Amino acid sequence: MLRIEKLEKQYRTGDRALRGVSFEVDAGQIVGLIGPSGAGKSTLIRCINRLVEPTVGRIHLKDTEITSLARAGLRRARRRIGMIFQEYALVERLTVMENVLSGRLGYVPFWRSFTRRYPQADIDKAFALLDRVGLAEHADKRADALSGGQRQRVGIARALEQDPELLLVDEPTASLDPKTSRQIMRLIREVCAERTLPAIINIHDVLLAQQFVERIIGLRAGEVVFDGPPARLDDKVLTRIYGEDDWTAMRHQAEEDAREEAEVAAFDAAREERMAGMV
């Protein structure tokens, strides 16, 4: 589905953000990118859809070489790549529905996007996606009236509105609390499974990545230093990626957060059951 060959990025300052990065992603596979700040994770994500221009290397999406495309071809290729941003990238003054429909901007004539008059089929699909991400009742709300978790759900629905062949996700949980972070990662995993949609997720939370992705690529100083299943991500490998850290304490905290979430869910379920019995 996606093939990256010897990708490098060197900025004008001389800094090398990526150094000979190569890997492939199969259909439906969810890959987590981990590594310390400055490792090149966000640069790699943005090189794939050429929001950042790579210096050297090739990127193939199916039979299309992204790195060789001129402006018109690149615009068409970007329609095939959905992007979910850390800071949501929503237009705050627009409604939830209008933000989701903006995922169709690459497909509709300018006059439709300018007047925000989309085909009925696009509108129907947007309603279905909002229902899928649990926001059907918020369709007419302004984006700035939503919580962080709800905004990220709008971002997911907008990306899916494109009918993408690849999903790029940049730090989707960085601004969220632990419980909401797990809900968002679970939702991304579910929609990818439903659509056999491959995804590359730049994620700062190692333990969250281990929970929700099937393959992890570890970057350090722009180089791939680990590529494998989460089960192989032991303390020795994590030290190679990040340097020394207290991984035991982090795991204990994650286990405590998961336990707390399970207790809250059990309490809510019991309360709903009692209320149902009273009706």
Secondary structure per residue as TSV (DSSP state, phi and psi in degrees):
chain	resnum	aa	ss	phi	psi
A	1	M	-	360.0	-50.1
A	2	L	E	-131.1	134.0
A	3	R	E	-132.6	125.0
A	4	I	E	-115.4	128.3
A	5	E	E	-124.0	114.3
A	6	K	E	48.1	50.5
A	7	L	E	-79.0	133.4
A	8	E	E	-135.7	148.9
A	9	K	E	-138.8	119.7
A	10	Q	E	-121.3	125.7
A	11	Y	-	-83.8	167.3
A	12	R	T	-61.7	-25.1
A	13	T	T	-70.4	-11.9
A	14	G	S	98.9	-11.6
A	15	D	-	-67.9	133.0
A	16	R	E	-101.7	108.6
A	17	A	E	-82.4	-31.0
A	18	L	E	-132.0	141.1
A	19	R	E	-133.4	93.5
A	20	G	E	60.6	44.5
A	21	V	E	-77.9	126.3
A	22	S	E	-137.6	133.0
A	23	F	E	-170.8	166.8
A	24	E	E	-124.2	152.1
A	25	V	E	-126.7	127.8
A	26	D	-	-85.9	164.3
A	27	A	T	-58.1	131.4
A	28	G	T	81.1	-4.3
A	29	Q	-	-83.1	137.0
A	30	I	E	-107.5	118.8
A	31	V	E	-112.0	131.4
A	32	G	E	-102.0	129.6
A	33	L	E	-97.5	122.4
A	34	I	E	-125.0	162.9
A	35	G	-	153.7	163.3
A	36	P	S	-68.7	167.4
A	37	S	T	-57.8	135.8
A	38	G	T	85.6	5.8
A	39	A	S	-76.0	-17.6
A	40	G	S	108.2	10.1
A	41	K	H	-64.3	-52.2
A	42	S	H	-66.4	-36.4
A	43	T	H	-61.7	-42.8
A	44	L	H	-62.2	-47.0
A	45	I	H	-55.1	-46.3
A	46	R	H	-76.7	-22.2
A	47	C	H	-70.6	-31.4
A	48	I	H	-62.7	-40.2
A	49	N	T	-102.6	11.2
A	50	R	T	60.5	31.9
A	51	L	S	-68.7	-27.3
A	52	V	S	-118.7	131.8
A	53	E	-	-82.5	121.9
A	54	P	-	-67.2	151.8
A	55	T	S	-82.6	-43.4
A	56	V	E	-142.3	152.7
A	57	G	E	112.9	174.8
A	58	R	E	-130.4	147.6
A	59	I	E	-130.5	121.9
A	60	H	E	-114.8	127.6
A	61	L	E	-108.6	107.8
A	62	K	T	53.3	-119.1
A	63	D	T	-98.5	11.6
A	64	T	E	-107.4	126.8
A	65	E	E	-88.2	105.0
A	66	I	G	-61.6	-38.6
A	67	T	G	-69.2	-14.8
A	68	S	G	-101.5	0.1
A	69	L	-	-79.1	141.0
A	70	A	-	-84.4	-176.2
A	71	R	H	-56.0	-50.4
A	72	A	H	-66.1	-43.3
A	73	G	H	-64.8	-37.8
A	74	L	H	-65.8	-39.7
A	75	R	H	-60.5	-42.0
A	76	R	H	-67.4	-39.4
A	77	A	H	-66.0	-36.7
A	78	R	H	-65.3	-24.7
A	79	R	T	-63.5	-24.5
A	80	R	T	-88.1	-3.0
A	81	I	E	-121.6	110.0
A	82	G	E	-82.5	145.6
A	83	M	E	-129.6	131.1
A	84	I	E	-117.9	126.3
A	85	F	-	-102.8	155.4
A	86	Q	T	-61.4	-45.9
A	87	E	T	-97.4	24.0
A	88	Y	-	74.3	-41.0
A	89	A	-	56.6	39.4
A	90	L	-	-90.9	155.5
A	91	V	-	-87.7	105.9
A	92	E	T	-61.4	-33.6
A	93	R	T	-81.0	-10.6
A	94	L	S	-90.5	162.2
A	95	T	B	-74.9	166.9
A	96	V	H	-57.5	-46.5
A	97	M	H	-60.3	-43.7
A	98	E	H	-64.6	-36.0
A	99	N	H	-67.1	-40.6
A	100	V	H	-65.5	-43.2
A	101	L	H	-64.5	-21.8
A	102	S	G	-63.7	-14.9
A	103	G	G	-65.2	-13.3
A	104	R	G	-97.9	5.3
A	105	L	T	-59.4	-32.1
A	106	G	T	-74.0	-7.1
A	107	Y	T	-111.1	-19.1
A	108	V	S	-106.3	154.7
A	109	P	-	-60.9	158.0
A	110	F	H	-56.9	-41.5
A	111	W	H	-63.2	-33.1
A	112	R	H	-69.0	-42.4
A	113	S	H	-68.4	-37.9
A	114	F	H	-65.9	-42.2
A	115	T	H	-90.2	-2.0
A	116	R	T	56.3	42.3
A	117	R	-	-111.5	97.8
A	118	Y	-	-98.8	154.4
A	119	P	-	-57.9	149.8
A	120	Q	H	-60.2	-34.7
A	121	A	H	-61.9	-38.2
A	122	D	H	-67.1	-39.4
A	123	I	H	-65.9	-43.7
A	124	D	H	-60.7	-42.3
A	125	K	H	-65.2	-39.1
A	126	A	H	-63.4	-41.1
A	127	F	H	-61.3	-42.5
A	128	A	H	-63.4	-40.1
A	129	L	H	-69.0	-39.1
A	130	L	H	-62.6	-38.4
A	131	D	H	-64.5	-40.1
A	132	R	H	-64.2	-37.0
A	133	V	T	-91.8	5.5
A	134	G	T	82.7	27.1
A	135	L	-	-126.7	21.1
A	136	A	G	-56.4	-37.5
A	137	E	G	-77.3	-6.9
A	138	H	G	-105.3	11.4
A	139	A	T	-55.7	-36.0
A	140	D	T	-97.0	3.7
A	141	K	S	-76.8	149.5
A	142	R	B	-70.2	148.0
A	143	A	G	-62.1	-32.2
A	144	D	G	-75.0	-1.6
A	145	A	G	-94.1	1.1
A	146	L	S	-97.3	158.0
A	147	S	-	-76.5	171.2
A	148	G	H	-60.3	-44.4
A	149	G	H	-63.7	-38.6
A	150	Q	H	-67.5	-38.7
A	151	R	H	-62.9	-39.8
A	152	Q	H	-66.5	-34.3
A	153	R	H	-64.6	-37.4
A	154	V	H	-62.9	-41.3
A	155	G	H	-61.6	-37.7
A	156	I	H	-66.2	-46.3
A	157	A	H	-62.2	-40.3
A	158	R	H	-62.2	-43.8
A	159	A	H	-62.9	-40.4
A	160	L	H	-71.2	-26.1
A	161	E	H	-61.1	-22.6
A	162	Q	T	-73.6	-13.6
A	163	D	-	57.1	55.3
A	164	P	-	-74.8	159.2
A	165	E	S	-99.5	-12.1
A	166	L	E	-148.3	140.9
A	167	L	E	-115.9	125.6
A	168	L	E	-108.6	128.3
A	169	V	E	-128.7	118.4
A	170	D	E	-108.5	105.8
A	171	E	-	48.7	62.4
A	172	P	T	-70.9	-15.1
A	173	T	T	-119.5	8.7
A	174	A	T	-61.4	-31.2
A	175	S	T	-104.7	13.3
A	176	L	S	-113.2	155.8
A	177	D	-	-75.0	164.4
A	178	P	H	-56.0	-42.5
A	179	K	H	-65.1	-47.9
A	180	T	H	-64.8	-35.0
A	181	S	H	-59.5	-44.8
A	182	R	H	-65.9	-37.5
A	183	Q	H	-63.4	-42.1
A	184	I	H	-67.4	-44.0
A	185	M	H	-64.8	-38.0
A	186	R	H	-63.9	-41.6
A	187	L	H	-64.0	-44.2
A	188	I	H	-60.5	-44.5
A	189	R	H	-62.2	-41.5
A	190	E	H	-66.5	-46.2
A	191	V	H	-69.1	-31.4
A	192	C	H	-66.9	-40.3
A	193	A	H	-65.6	-40.1
A	194	E	H	-63.8	-31.2
A	195	R	H	-109.3	4.6
A	196	T	T	48.8	46.1
A	197	L	-	-100.4	120.2
A	198	P	-	-73.3	149.3
A	199	A	E	-142.5	143.8
A	200	I	E	-118.2	119.5
A	201	I	E	-115.8	116.0
A	202	N	E	-80.5	114.5
A	203	I	-	-136.1	132.6
A	204	H	S	-85.7	-20.3
A	205	D	-	-92.4	103.6
A	206	V	H	-61.2	-44.8
A	207	L	H	-68.4	-33.7
A	208	L	H	-66.9	-40.7
A	209	A	H	-60.3	-44.3
A	210	Q	H	-60.7	-31.0
A	211	Q	H	-74.3	-36.4
A	212	F	H	-120.6	-6.7
A	213	V	-	-114.0	159.6
A	214	E	S	-99.9	-11.5
A	215	R	E	-147.8	140.0
A	216	I	E	-124.2	133.4
A	217	I	E	-113.8	121.5
A	218	G	E	-100.4	126.9
A	219	L	E	-109.6	141.8
A	220	R	E	-143.5	122.7
A	221	A	T	52.7	38.9
A	222	G	T	83.0	3.4
A	223	E	E	-117.0	147.8
A	224	V	E	-77.7	117.3
A	225	V	E	-112.1	-5.1
A	226	F	E	-155.1	140.2
A	227	D	E	-151.3	107.9
A	228	G	E	179.2	-174.3
A	229	P	-	-73.3	156.2
A	230	P	G	-57.2	-30.6
A	231	A	G	-62.2	-24.4
A	232	R	G	-87.9	0.0
A	233	L	-	-86.7	72.2
A	234	D	-	-88.1	-178.3
A	235	D	H	-61.0	-35.9
A	236	K	H	-64.1	-44.4
A	237	V	H	-67.0	-43.2
A	238	L	H	-61.8	-36.6
A	239	T	H	-66.3	-36.1
A	240	R	H	-65.1	-34.7
A	241	I	H	-79.9	-47.7
A	242	Y	H	-106.4	-19.2
A	243	G	-	92.7	-174.4
A	244	E	S	-65.3	138.2
A	245	D	-	-163.0	165.4
A	246	D	-	-93.1	82.6
A	247	W	H	-69.9	-29.4
A	248	T	H	-62.7	-44.9
A	249	A	H	-63.1	-39.9
A	250	M	H	-63.7	-40.7
A	251	R	H	-66.0	-40.8
A	252	H	H	-61.5	-41.3
A	253	Q	H	-63.9	-42.4
A	254	A	H	-63.9	-41.1
A	255	E	H	-64.6	-38.4
A	256	E	H	-65.7	-41.6
A	257	D	H	-61.5	-42.7
A	258	A	H	-64.9	-40.3
A	259	R	H	-63.2	-43.4
A	260	E	H	-63.3	-41.1
A	261	E	H	-63.9	-40.5
A	262	A	H	-64.8	-39.3
A	263	E	H	-66.2	-41.9
A	264	V	H	-64.0	-42.8
A	265	A	H	-63.1	-40.4
A	266	A	H	-65.6	-39.8
A	267	F	H	-64.3	-45.1
A	268	D	H	-62.8	-40.4
A	269	A	H	-65.2	-41.3
A	270	A	H	-65.5	-39.1
A	271	R	H	-66.0	-43.0
A	272	E	H	-62.9	-36.5
A	273	E	H	-66.9	-40.4
A	274	R	H	-64.1	-43.2
A	275	M	H	-66.1	-36.5
A	276	A	H	-64.5	-34.8
A	277	G	H	-71.7	-23.1
A	278	M	H	-82.8	-19.0
A	279	V	-	-76.2	360.0
